[in-house]
Structure formats: structure tokens, C-alpha cells
Amino acid sequence: MTGLAATLAQLASREAIGPDYFLPPKANHYARKLIWRDPDGAFVVVAMTWGPGQGSPLHDHAGLWGAEVVVDGTMSETLFSLTGRGEDGRYRFERGTHRLNARGAVGVLIPPLEYHDYRNDGSTVAHTLHVYGGDLANSQAFADDGDGWWTPRRVELRYDG
């Protein structure tokens, strides 16, 4: 995984990831564009465009590893650790590291540490490139219940282009 992270950082620093990889921002959600799907299903490469204020809530990666690099803009990320599951289907998390990721910053998520939120907190459009260990077609997003517990909901992830 360290080699993949280093390669992504080099790509972003060399401007090898051009604007043709990215869709224009969408009004009501971040845009996802499939760049490459390994024929054997081992990984996919996805380009994402985030308008100002757009983001994803606390979510998992459906058991897949993932790596992302910020190509343009600044992304805010908070990592979470799963600390419990209730009999009622809710989850308990501990907030971990929060960071602002600028151009060239790489993040890596490896199960069981696959929980984070991700947001464009800047005033300009942000672009990120993601590599997942399989086709991330759905995940769970979590709503904070305010009592230390989080309620999951299944989210289907589609490509916009």
C-alpha cells in the first residue's frame, strides 16, 4: 500500500492527472467518474469532483482498501475507529485524526480501519483520484444520533460519467 500511496503523490505533483479525468461539479452531489476497472476485478480508479461544501458523511468502504490523492483544492478528512455495535443495529465510533489535505496529500484506508468522512471545505472546486480494492458500488453512511451512537444506512454509489 505504501508503493501505491507514493505513486499517487508523484502523479499529483507532476500534474499527470489532467482535467480530462474529471467531470464538472454536480449541483446536488460530488461527481464520480470511472477511469479504470481492472479486468480481473482487483481494483478500480475513480476521479471525483467536489463543489465547495460538498462531502461524504462518515462512511465505510464496504470492506475494501482504498487510497486517495488530492489533485486540486483542499479536502477535510476525519478518521474514525469502530468501537462497538449495538443490538439495535447502531454503531459506536471514536473520532480519530482530523486533517486538511492539500494538493498531493494521500490518504489510505485499510479494513478494519476504513471509516472516515471527507469534505471540500474550500471555496473552489476540488478534484481527487481514488483507487479501491474492487468496485465500490455501495457502502454504509452513518448518521450521528447525538447519544454516542450512529445509525447506518446503505448508500448505492453510481458513476456520473
DOMARGU-416101 format. One line per 2 residues: number of its first residue (from 1); their letters; for each residue z, y, x of N, C-alpha, C. Coordinates in Angstrom, 3 decimals, always signed. Last residue first. Layout:
# residues N
NUM	a	Z Y X Z Y X Z Y X | ...
# end
This chain:
# residues 161
161	gd	-14.936 +9.482 -20.296 -16.293 +9.505 -19.751 -16.451 +8.483 -18.671 | -12.474 +9.028 -21.163 -13.210 +10.081 -21.853 -14.651 +10.164 -21.347
159	yr	-10.894 +5.938 -21.700 -11.643 +6.801 -20.803 -12.432 +7.797 -21.634 | -7.590 +5.416 -23.000 -9.053 +5.342 -23.097 -9.678 +6.247 -22.039
157	le	-4.747 +3.652 -23.595 -5.366 +4.592 -22.688 -6.869 +4.374 -22.708 | -2.343 +3.430 -26.076 -3.616 +2.931 -25.590 -4.280 +4.013 -24.766
155	vr	+1.081 +3.028 -25.927 +0.016 +4.013 -25.849 -1.239 +3.331 -25.326 | +4.009 +2.167 -27.651 +2.811 +1.694 -26.962 +1.733 +2.769 -27.041
153	rp	+7.139 +3.593 -27.009 +6.015 +3.434 -27.931 +4.799 +3.036 -27.109 | +10.735 +3.406 -26.656 +9.368 +3.184 -26.192 +8.369 +3.217 -27.343
151	tw	+13.375 +5.695 -26.405 +12.642 +4.825 -27.313 +11.204 +4.662 -26.827 | +16.240 +5.825 -24.358 +14.851 +6.237 -24.546 +14.158 +5.218 -25.444
149	wg	+19.589 +7.099 -24.023 +18.634 +6.030 -24.311 +17.263 +6.624 -24.601 | +21.204 +9.256 -23.857 +21.133 +8.394 -22.680 +20.155 +7.245 -22.842
147	dg	+20.760 +10.618 -26.127 +22.060 +9.946 -26.025 +22.109 +9.005 -24.818 | +18.229 +11.605 -26.375 +19.309 +12.562 -26.198 +20.693 +11.948 -26.070
145	dd	+16.007 +10.066 -26.441 +16.769 +10.147 -27.684 +17.961 +11.098 -27.581 | +12.925 +10.611 -25.096 +14.350 +10.783 -24.807 +15.094 +10.975 -26.121
143	af	+10.386 +8.247 -25.320 +10.938 +9.488 -25.866 +12.437 +9.504 -25.622 | +7.927 +6.843 -23.240 +9.315 +6.817 -23.688 +9.750 +8.201 -24.149
141	aq	+5.097 +4.706 -23.373 +5.644 +6.040 -23.151 +7.025 +6.041 -23.784 | +3.563 +1.949 -21.924 +4.621 +2.406 -22.816 +5.011 +3.814 -22.392
139	sn	+0.006 +1.379 -21.945 +1.306 +1.474 -21.288 +2.342 +1.792 -22.353 | -3.331 +0.167 -21.410 -2.225 +0.606 -22.264 -0.950 +0.651 -21.428
137	al	-5.123 -0.248 -19.413 -5.655 +0.046 -20.747 -4.570 +0.486 -21.720 | -5.729 -0.291 -16.338 -4.577 +0.198 -17.091 -5.069 +0.676 -18.462
135	dg	-6.993 -2.884 -14.707 -7.436 -1.882 -15.676 -6.263 -1.476 -16.557 | -5.446 -3.045 -11.438 -6.013 -3.643 -12.648 -6.388 -2.520 -13.599
133	gy	-3.777 -1.351 -9.828 -3.985 -2.763 -9.528 -4.458 -3.544 -10.741 | -5.343 +1.857 -9.589 -4.393 +0.944 -10.225 -4.769 -0.497 -9.892
131	vh	-5.605 +5.047 -8.351 -6.030 +3.668 -8.128 -4.940 +2.785 -8.705 | -6.650 +8.332 -9.162 -5.677 +7.255 -9.308 -6.340 +5.915 -9.017
129	lt	-6.789 +11.741 -8.448 -7.506 +10.484 -8.365 -6.470 +9.368 -8.324 | -6.679 +14.870 -10.192 -6.021 +13.792 -9.451 -6.907 +12.557 -9.470
127	ha	-6.754 +18.357 -10.607 -7.508 +17.103 -10.545 -6.732 +16.097 -9.706 | -5.887 +21.084 -12.763 -5.566 +20.190 -11.646 -6.419 +18.932 -11.753
125	vt	-6.430 +24.475 -13.647 -6.765 +23.063 -13.849 -6.416 +22.284 -12.583 | -3.587 +26.714 -13.353 -5.003 +26.374 -13.208 -5.196 +24.883 -13.477
123	sg	-0.919 +27.054 -13.377 -1.683 +27.901 -14.301 -3.185 +27.662 -14.200 | +1.113 +24.010 -13.248 +0.460 +25.201 -12.724 -0.310 +25.963 -13.795
121	dn	+2.092 +21.636 -13.999 +2.932 +22.791 -14.310 +2.318 +24.091 -13.805 | +0.918 +18.827 -15.050 +0.361 +20.013 -14.403 +1.200 +21.199 -14.846
119	ry	+2.919 +15.896 -14.620 +2.529 +17.077 -15.394 +1.918 +18.152 -14.505 | +4.499 +12.891 -15.264 +3.514 +13.542 -14.399 +2.921 +14.700 -15.192
117	dh	+7.185 +10.546 -14.916 +6.419 +11.481 -15.727 +5.573 +12.291 -14.758 | +7.562 +6.974 -14.310 +7.559 +8.384 -13.909 +6.978 +9.237 -15.030
115	ye	+8.051 +3.720 -13.121 +8.320 +4.676 -14.197 +8.323 +6.106 -13.652 | +8.053 +1.533 -11.457 +6.766 +2.012 -11.952 +6.908 +3.085 -13.028
113	lp	+9.527 -0.457 -9.817 +9.721 +0.998 -9.786 +8.413 +1.673 -10.189 | +9.117 -3.185 -9.582 +9.616 -2.685 -10.863 +9.849 -1.177 -10.901
111	pi	+5.804 -1.909 -9.136 +6.809 -2.515 -10.003 +7.862 -3.244 -9.181 | +5.226 +1.018 -7.407 +5.130 -0.435 -7.277 +6.201 -1.046 -8.163
109	lv	+3.478 +3.920 -6.916 +4.409 +3.238 -7.826 +4.168 +1.742 -7.722 | +3.019 +6.755 -4.916 +2.815 +5.313 -5.047 +3.889 +4.762 -5.975
107	gv	+1.256 +9.793 -4.297 +2.380 +9.085 -4.892 +2.032 +7.618 -5.064 | +0.303 +12.299 -2.034 +0.058 +10.955 -2.555 +1.346 +10.395 -3.121
105	ag	-1.171 +15.462 -1.664 +0.055 +14.672 -1.852 -0.282 +13.351 -2.539 | -3.520 +16.912 -1.670 -3.322 +15.934 -0.608 -2.072 +15.092 -0.747
103	ra	-2.141 +19.733 -3.245 -3.361 +19.072 -2.751 -3.044 +18.159 -1.564 | +1.296 +19.035 -4.186 +0.140 +19.903 -3.980 -1.026 +19.071 -3.452
101	nl	+3.815 +18.167 -6.285 +2.797 +17.563 -5.434 +1.582 +18.483 -5.364 | +7.178 +18.531 -6.499 +5.930 +19.209 -6.788 +4.905 +18.704 -5.780
99	rh	+9.558 +16.078 -7.662 +8.818 +16.789 -6.624 +7.602 +17.491 -7.200 | +12.558 +14.346 -8.026 +11.585 +15.237 -8.662 +10.872 +15.978 -7.544
97	tg	+13.992 +11.122 -7.948 +13.402 +12.240 -7.226 +12.447 +13.026 -8.112 | +15.352 +10.024 -11.000 +15.334 +9.988 -9.546 +14.748 +11.270 -8.982
95	re	+17.329 +9.236 -13.780 +16.362 +10.147 -13.159 +16.499 +10.067 -11.647 | +17.604 +6.095 -15.137 +18.266 +7.054 -14.260 +17.173 +7.916 -13.634
93	fr	+17.367 +4.877 -18.505 +16.791 +5.225 -17.206 +17.724 +6.145 -16.443 | +17.251 +2.413 -20.969 +18.093 +3.403 -20.294 +17.497 +3.611 -18.894
91	yr	+15.522 +1.749 -24.055 +15.672 +1.630 -22.612 +16.616 +2.710 -22.099 | +15.610 -0.180 -27.133 +15.559 +1.053 -26.357 +15.862 +0.782 -24.882
89	gd	+15.967 -2.460 -28.574 +14.643 -2.215 -28.024 +14.514 -0.939 -27.219 | +18.548 -3.033 -29.309 +17.725 -2.359 -30.311 +16.333 -2.003 -29.784
87	eg	+19.804 -3.953 -27.101 +19.401 -4.959 -28.083 +18.500 -4.361 -29.159 | +18.549 -2.043 -24.291 +19.451 -2.315 -25.396 +18.917 -3.382 -26.324
85	rg	+18.347 -2.261 -20.857 +17.610 -2.404 -22.113 +18.598 -2.781 -23.196 | +18.665 -0.299 -17.827 +19.135 -1.176 -18.889 +18.200 -1.200 -20.082
83	tl	+17.518 +1.176 -15.838 +18.875 +0.683 -15.591 +19.400 -0.214 -16.707 | +14.659 +2.082 -14.112 +15.137 +1.398 -15.314 +16.512 +0.817 -15.006
81	sf	+14.301 +5.194 -12.598 +14.652 +3.786 -12.409 +15.160 +3.234 -13.730 | +11.726 +7.634 -12.163 +12.839 +7.085 -12.930 +13.052 +5.631 -12.548
79	lt	+10.445 +10.687 -10.808 +10.536 +9.230 -10.770 +11.783 +8.797 -11.532 | +8.476 +13.342 -11.782 +9.850 +12.846 -11.708 +9.797 +11.328 -11.756
77	es	+6.199 +15.802 -10.707 +6.467 +14.391 -10.956 +7.962 +14.115 -10.837 | +3.645 +18.146 -11.087 +5.083 +17.920 -11.086 +5.334 +16.464 -11.453
75	mt	+0.878 +19.191 -9.155 +1.414 +18.318 -10.185 +2.915 +18.143 -9.981 | -1.469 +21.651 -8.568 -0.120 +21.189 -8.258 +0.416 +20.389 -9.430
73	gd	-4.903 +21.639 -7.376 -3.796 +22.054 -8.214 -2.465 +21.541 -7.707 | -6.837 +18.773 -6.521 -6.762 +20.223 -6.740 -5.558 +20.508 -7.610
71	vv	-5.972 +16.187 -5.888 -7.199 +16.702 -5.288 -7.242 +18.228 -5.382 | -3.331 +14.122 -5.338 -3.689 +15.405 -5.939 -4.886 +15.949 -5.169
69	ve	-3.507 +10.646 -5.840 -3.569 +11.755 -4.894 -3.972 +13.008 -5.670 | -1.708 +7.628 -6.555 -2.484 +8.791 -6.978 -2.447 +9.833 -5.888
67	ag	-1.430 +4.176 -7.289 -1.343 +5.243 -6.299 -2.191 +6.399 -6.797 | +0.285 +1.320 -8.652 -0.605 +2.464 -8.759 -0.379 +3.439 -7.620
65	wl	+0.676 -1.959 -10.041 +0.924 -0.972 -8.998 -0.059 +0.167 -9.180 | +1.559 -2.806 -13.416 +0.555 -2.666 -12.361 +1.043 -1.703 -11.285
63	ga	+3.252 -2.888 -15.607 +3.439 -3.891 -14.562 +2.436 -3.818 -13.429 | +2.533 -0.645 -17.097 +2.270 -1.984 -17.637 +2.340 -3.063 -16.557
61	hd	+3.581 +1.620 -16.058 +2.210 +1.290 -15.693 +1.886 -0.153 -16.051 | +5.463 +3.824 -18.242 +5.341 +2.746 -17.265 +3.863 +2.553 -16.946
59	hl	+6.644 +7.257 -18.563 +5.845 +6.092 -18.950 +5.897 +5.027 -17.860 | +7.471 +10.412 -19.676 +7.972 +9.237 -18.971 +7.206 +8.026 -19.491
57	ps	+4.287 +11.921 -20.605 +5.746 +11.780 -20.651 +6.181 +10.640 -19.745 | +1.842 +13.730 -18.848 +2.202 +12.472 -19.486 +3.726 +12.395 -19.500
55	gq	+0.316 +16.931 -19.503 +1.007 +15.932 -18.719 +1.199 +14.651 -19.499 | -0.640 +20.382 -19.330 -0.877 +19.011 -19.794 -0.149 +18.017 -18.898
53	gp	-0.282 +22.873 -18.145 +0.721 +22.395 -19.090 +0.510 +20.984 -19.593 | -3.726 +23.331 -17.655 -2.379 +23.871 -17.459 -1.422 +23.399 -18.555
51	gw	-5.378 +20.089 -17.751 -5.304 +21.510 -18.039 -3.897 +22.009 -17.778 | -6.417 +17.690 -15.573 -5.227 +18.148 -16.287 -5.323 +19.648 -16.507
49	tm	-8.379 +14.897 -15.097 -8.377 +16.357 -15.146 -7.253 +16.783 -16.063 | -8.759 +12.055 -13.015 -8.115 +12.715 -14.154 -8.157 +14.225 -13.978
47	av	-10.481 +9.090 -12.215 -10.324 +10.524 -11.954 -9.733 +11.163 -13.201 | -9.700 +5.872 -11.076 -9.804 +6.752 -12.233 -9.595 +8.196 -11.777
45	vv	-10.486 +2.662 -10.127 -10.320 +4.022 -9.623 -10.627 +4.960 -10.788 | -8.914 -0.571 -10.277 -9.814 +0.448 -10.816 -9.493 +1.775 -10.133
43	fa	-8.732 -4.010 -9.104 -8.297 -2.617 -9.150 -9.338 -1.756 -9.857 | -9.520 -6.629 -9.655 -8.365 -6.409 -8.784 -7.851 -4.972 -8.829
41	gd	-11.726 -7.522 -11.064 -10.585 -7.032 -11.825 -9.360 -6.708 -10.990 | -14.006 -8.134 -9.736 -13.039 -9.225 -9.896 -11.783 -8.788 -10.635
39	pd	-15.326 -5.673 -9.607 -15.906 -6.757 -10.412 -14.957 -7.929 -10.646 | -13.373 -2.786 -10.017 -13.661 -3.921 -9.158 -14.211 -5.062 -10.007
37	rw	-14.643 +0.100 -11.219 -13.883 -1.077 -11.652 -14.319 -2.225 -10.759 | -14.596 +3.594 -10.778 -14.965 +2.269 -10.250 -14.053 +1.215 -10.844
35	il	-14.127 +5.755 -12.488 -15.013 +5.920 -11.333 -15.498 +4.563 -10.842 | -13.478 +6.862 -15.673 -13.536 +5.663 -14.840 -14.564 +5.887 -13.734
33	kr	-11.600 +9.636 -16.426 -12.957 +9.171 -16.161 -12.898 +7.964 -15.233 | -9.632 +11.402 -18.703 -9.699 +10.250 -17.799 -11.147 +9.800 -17.665
31	ay	-7.955 +14.487 -19.284 -9.190 +13.703 -19.343 -9.155 +12.596 -18.301 | -5.081 +15.238 -21.277 -5.724 +15.166 -19.973 -6.924 +14.232 -20.077
29	hn	-5.574 +16.802 -24.515 -5.031 +15.763 -23.630 -5.717 +15.839 -22.276 | -6.768 +18.843 -25.988 -5.532 +18.248 -26.502 -4.956 +17.114 -25.650
27	ak	-9.055 +19.824 -24.641 -8.123 +20.765 -25.279 -6.773 +20.126 -25.587 | -9.891 +18.683 -21.366 -9.908 +18.490 -22.821 -8.839 +19.392 -23.421
25	pp	-11.713 +19.906 -18.520 -10.459 +19.676 -19.242 -10.709 +19.490 -20.739 | -14.600 +17.965 -17.431 -13.945 +19.235 -17.768 -12.645 +18.953 -18.519
23	lf	-14.159 +15.208 -15.113 -14.602 +15.768 -16.382 -14.013 +17.161 -16.557 | -15.021 +14.504 -11.700 -14.073 +14.933 -12.723 -14.756 +15.490 -13.960
21	yd	-16.848 +13.981 -9.755 -15.963 +12.891 -10.144 -15.141 +13.231 -11.389 | -18.047 +16.330 -9.095 -18.785 +15.415 -9.974 -17.931 +14.238 -10.446
19	pg	-16.468 +17.629 -7.199 -16.287 +17.961 -8.616 -17.022 +17.025 -9.572 | -15.565 +15.095 -4.669 -16.188 +16.307 -5.192 -16.011 +16.490 -6.687
17	ia	-13.827 +14.039 -2.230 -13.782 +13.790 -3.667 -14.275 +15.063 -4.345 | -13.797 +14.976 +0.277 -14.765 +13.924 -0.008 -14.818 +13.589 -1.494
15	er	-12.162 +16.824 +1.482 -12.958 +17.258 +0.335 -14.069 +16.254 +0.022 | -10.395 +15.887 +3.257 -11.762 +16.081 +3.735 -12.693 +16.599 +2.642
13	sa	-8.076 +15.468 +1.860 -8.073 +16.509 +2.882 -9.479 +16.818 +3.383 | -8.729 +13.317 +0.193 -8.435 +14.622 -0.408 -8.521 +15.733 +0.632
11	lq	-9.055 +11.276 +2.115 -10.155 +11.659 +1.227 -9.943 +13.048 +0.646 | -6.478 +11.143 +3.210 -7.608 +11.549 +4.045 -8.786 +11.997 +3.189
9	al	-5.024 +10.201 +0.990 -4.690 +11.505 +1.572 -5.838 +12.019 +2.437 | -6.229 +7.672 +0.669 -6.329 +8.680 -0.386 -6.038 +10.080 +0.157
7	ta	-5.425 +6.463 +3.088 -6.843 +6.662 +2.795 -7.037 +7.719 +1.711 | -2.646 +6.346 +2.745 -3.212 +7.129 +3.852 -4.687 +7.426 +3.605
5	al	-2.487 +4.601 +0.532 -1.955 +5.968 +0.442 -2.554 +6.849 +1.533 | -3.572 +2.267 +1.660 -4.232 +2.914 +0.534 -3.781 +4.360 +0.410
3	gt	-1.632 +1.710 +3.621 -3.019 +1.982 +4.007 -3.793 +2.686 +2.906 | +0.607 +1.162 +2.055 +0.635 +2.305 +2.961 -0.776 +2.693 +3.387
1	m	+0.000 -1.195 +0.833 +0.000 +0.000 +0.000 +0.000 +1.251 +0.872
# end
